[in-house]
Amino acid sequence: MKNLPITCPSGSILPPEGDIGYHNPLLFWKAAMLRPVISAAIIAMTLPTLAQAQCRIAVAGANCIVIPQPLTPVPGPVEIGEVLERGKYSMLMNARYYGLPAVSDGWVYFRIEEEIYRVDWRSHKVLERVTHQASRNW
């Protein structure tokens, strides 16, 4: 009976006994299990280099400064529930261009400063701030 190759879970095949390059299966399994660990170690060593590459100005001996962002959101120009003055703000006409859901059920989008709000058309009451839903071209 001819010896068949041994297959490990990673898909690698050991050559049958007697072939050139035959290895101890136990060593082969250990090497197969160490491969992800070695890959993770290499990635971990390159991460600081990637972070330094993202600095806008790379000067020898200097570190990249990261400005912490506030945890609480910055208040908008209008509050939710506030009634807008008619004719003061611009209505956003092409919502799909900005990646927003289509207008329906009596509400529209208004641009107030650099923010987008969903507003009830009849009462002009601010329903929700939706700037975060807009696509990158906003």
ABEGO torsion letter per residue (X at the ends): XBBBBBBBAAGBBBBBBGBBGBBBAAAAAAAAAAAAAAAAAAAAAAAAAAAAAABABBBBGBBBBBBBBBABBBBBABBBGBBBBBGABBBBABAAAAGBBBBBGGBBBBBBEABBBBBBAAAGBBABBAAAABBAAX
